[in-house]
Amino acid sequence: MPTIQGFLVVLLEHSLEQMGAKLKRAVPVTALATVLVLSGCGGGPFPQNSASATPSDTANSKETTCTQLFSGGKDSRFIKATAFLKDFSTNITPDELMEAKTISQDLDSVAHGANDELKHQVQELRKPFTALLSANSGSHTIEIDGFKAAGNKILELCPEQVAESNAEIAARPPSKTPTTTLTPTPAPAGSPKSVRGNLVVQAGDVLELQHNGVRTVAITVKGITPNAECYSSLFNPDQGQSVVLDMEIITTPELGQALYPTFTTIVDWKAVTADGITVNGRLDNINCIAPAQRVPSEIGPSERIVGKMAFDVPPGAGTLIWRPSGATSGWEWAYPSQ
């Protein structure tokens, strides 16, 4: 069950801490002004006792502001803002711009009525979105350090509302509780396990995730390319080389019955060098791959994805490890030095 130290803190620390380097890179944004003028819409209306209806000289209580941030579980303003930045990419679509505008307006409404203790923190949450929406064209840089610091402070200041939000996320019918296992199908000869307890697999092996004994995701790594070139030199690897996986991922309708009915591809990866050292930091370099070839960060039920994933690792041979959240074990693929 998610807890204050679990779902929300992990979302901030795991996602934003490790995405920071990627988000700080230049982000091409095309014709934002035109998209926003044509759209002409914002977030949904606040209830009458919300921050948007509060006179500027009458601040809401801390409890009211915390409730406005966390009410709604996974659909709360806080989690939506964090999730947007987690999945942020250079290929901004009009729909994503509209989502950024809605988030910005919602946070502005909350900040308008917040007391002094929370007003600055909510304003910091909003800054990445206003920076994105104020860009006209060309490249733009988004900084998330302020968002991360403000988010952690808000988690501190709103423990009751965070706990309620976590309870709301966890309050699903028992039949929805995921029981996830990893099963390679067909099993590679011998199905060896590594010293880390993961299944050692090769390109071409078909691997499964299951929910209540029924397949929800089938994953095939069709090829592994070390020292791969990125489609733009702007996104060359920081650690030495890009290792690219050619992947096919197929989801079934049963994925929609899981507690979290999407499959996330870019988290829970590790790499180990040939001399046994675990690589520090976030590995994936999604921007190394051209948008049309990139495996999406999240996949819903009944989809078939064929694309590539890139990982930023030190030079030389090594091992990629993937243990999806909630799984009983993981998989390991060895990659050569060249």
Residue pairs with C-beta under 8 A, 6 or more apart in sequence:
1 166
1 170
2 8
2 166
2 169
2 170
3 163
3 166
4 155
4 159
4 162
4 163
4 166
6 166
7 166
7 169
8 78
8 79
8 155
8 162
8 165
8 166
9 152
9 155
11 79
11 82
11 83
11 86
12 82
12 148
12 151
12 152
12 155
13 152
14 267
15 82
15 83
15 85
15 86
15 267
16 82
16 85
16 86
16 144
16 147
16 148
16 151
17 148
18 281
18 282
19 85
19 86
19 88
19 144
19 282
20 144
20 145
20 148
21 238
21 281
21 282
22 282
22 285
22 286
22 287
23 85
23 88
23 128
23 142
23 143
23 144
24 141
24 142
24 143
24 144
25 141
25 234
25 235
25 287
26 139
26 140
26 141
26 234
27 88
27 90
27 92
27 132
27 139
27 140
27 141
27 142
28 90
28 92
28 138
28 139
28 140
29 92
29 132
29 135
29 137
29 138
29 139
29 140
30 92
30 137
31 137
32 92
32 97
32 132
32 133
32 135
32 136
32 137
33 136
33 137
35 94
35 97
35 98
36 97
36 101
36 133
39 94
39 97
39 98
39 101
41 98
41 101
42 101
42 102
42 105
43 101
43 102
43 103
43 105
43 106
43 109
44 102
45 52
46 52
46 53
46 68
46 109
47 53
49 64
50 68
50 109
50 110
50 113
51 60
51 64
51 65
51 68
51 109
51 110
51 111
51 112
51 113
51 114
52 109
52 112
52 113
53 113
54 60
54 112
54 113
56 112
58 113
59 113
59 114
59 115
59 116
59 119
60 68
60 113
60 114
60 115
61 115
62 115
62 117
62 118
62 157
62 158
63 160
63 161
64 113
65 110
65 113
65 114
65 115
65 118
65 122
66 118
66 154
66 157
66 158
66 160
66 161
67 161
68 77
68 110
69 76
69 77
69 78
69 110
69 122
69 154
69 158
69 161
70 76
70 77
70 78
70 79
70 158
70 161
70 162
70 164
70 165
71 161
71 165
72 165
72 168
73 79
73 165
73 168
73 169
74 169
76 165
77 103
77 106
77 107
77 110
78 125
78 151
78 154
78 165
79 165
80 103
81 103
81 107
81 125
81 129
81 147
82 151
84 96
84 99
84 100
84 103
84 129
85 128
85 144
85 147
86 297
87 297
87 298
88 142
89 286
89 287
89 291
89 294
89 297
90 287
90 291
91 291
91 294
92 132
97 132
97 133
100 129
100 132
100 133
101 129
101 133
103 126
103 129
104 126
104 129
104 130
104 133
107 122
107 123
107 125
107 126
107 129
108 126
110 122
111 119
111 122
111 123
111 126
114 122
117 157
118 154
118 157
120 150
121 150
121 153
121 154
121 157
122 150
122 154
124 146
124 147
124 149
124 150
125 147
125 150
125 151
125 154
127 143
127 146
127 147
128 142
128 143
128 144
128 147
131 140
131 142
131 143
132 140
132 142
155 162
172 259
175 257
176 257
176 258
176 259
177 259
178 211
178 212
178 258
178 259
178 260
178 326
179 210
179 211
179 212
179 213
180 209
180 210
180 211
180 258
180 324
180 326
180 327
180 328
181 209
181 210
181 327
181 328
182 199
182 207
182 208
182 209
182 324
182 327
182 328
182 329
182 330
182 331
183 207
183 208
183 210
184 191
184 199
184 201
184 205
184 206
184 207
184 208
184 331
185 206
185 207
185 208
185 218
186 205
186 206
188 199
188 200
188 201
188 202
188 205
191 199
192 199
192 200
193 199
193 200
193 329
194 200
194 319
194 332
196 321
196 330
196 332
197 329
197 330
198 321
198 323
198 329
198 330
198 331
198 332
199 329
199 330
199 331
199 332
200 331
200 332
200 334
201 207
201 221
201 331
201 332
201 333
202 333
203 221
203 222
203 223
203 224
203 333
204 220
204 221
204 222
205 220
205 221
206 218
206 219
206 220
207 218
207 219
207 220
207 331
208 215
208 217
208 218
208 219
209 215
209 216
209 217
209 219
209 263
209 324
209 327
210 216
211 254
211 255
211 257
211 258
212 257
214 252
214 254
215 252
215 254
216 251
216 252
216 254
216 255
216 258
216 263
216 301
217 249
217 250
217 251
217 252
217 255
217 263
217 299
218 249
218 250
218 251
218 252
219 247
219 248
219 249
220 247
220 248
220 249
221 245
221 246
221 247
221 333
222 246
222 247
222 248
223 245
223 246
224 243
224 244
224 245
224 246
224 320
224 333
224 335
225 243
225 244
225 245
225 246
226 241
226 243
226 317
226 335
226 336
226 337
226 338
227 241
227 242
227 243
227 338
228 241
228 242
228 243
228 244
228 288
228 310
229 242
230 236
230 237
230 242
230 285
230 287
230 288
230 289
230 310
231 288
231 289
231 290
232 287
234 287
235 285
235 287
235 288
236 242
236 288
237 285
237 288
237 312
237 313
238 312
239 279
239 281
239 312
239 313
239 314
240 313
240 314
240 315
241 312
241 313
241 314
241 315
242 285
242 288
242 310
242 311
242 312
242 313
243 271
243 310
243 311
243 313
243 318
243 320
243 335
244 288
244 289
244 308
244 309
244 310
244 311
245 308
245 309
245 310
245 311
245 320
245 333
246 307
246 308
247 295
247 305
247 306
247 307
247 308
247 309
248 304
248 305
248 306
249 263
249 265
249 295
249 299
249 303
249 304
249 305
250 303
250 304
250 305
251 263
251 299
251 300
251 301
251 302
251 303
251 304
252 301
252 302
253 301
253 302
254 301
255 261
255 262
255 263
255 300
255 301
255 302
256 300
256 301
256 302
261 300
261 301
262 298
262 299
262 300
263 298
263 299
263 300
263 324
264 297
264 298
264 324
264 325
265 295
265 296
265 297
265 298
265 299
265 309
266 284
266 286
266 297
266 309
267 325
268 322
268 323
268 324
268 325
268 330
269 283
269 284
269 311
269 320
269 321
269 322
270 278
270 279
270 283
270 320
270 321
270 322
270 323
271 278
271 279
271 283
271 311
271 313
271 318
271 319
271 320
271 321
272 278
272 279
272 318
272 319
272 321
273 279
273 313
273 314
273 316
273 317
273 318
274 316
274 317
274 318
274 337
279 313
279 314
279 318
282 312
283 311
283 312
283 313
283 320
284 309
284 310
284 311
284 312
285 310
285 311
285 312
286 294
286 297
286 309
286 310
288 310
288 312
289 295
289 307
289 308
289 309
289 310
293 307
293 308
294 307
294 308
294 309
295 305
295 307
295 308
295 309
296 305
296 307
299 305
311 320
313 320
315 337
316 337
317 334
317 335
317 336
317 337
318 334
318 335
319 332
319 333
319 334
319 335
320 332
320 333
320 335
321 330
321 331
321 332
322 330
322 331
322 332
323 329
323 330
323 331
324 330
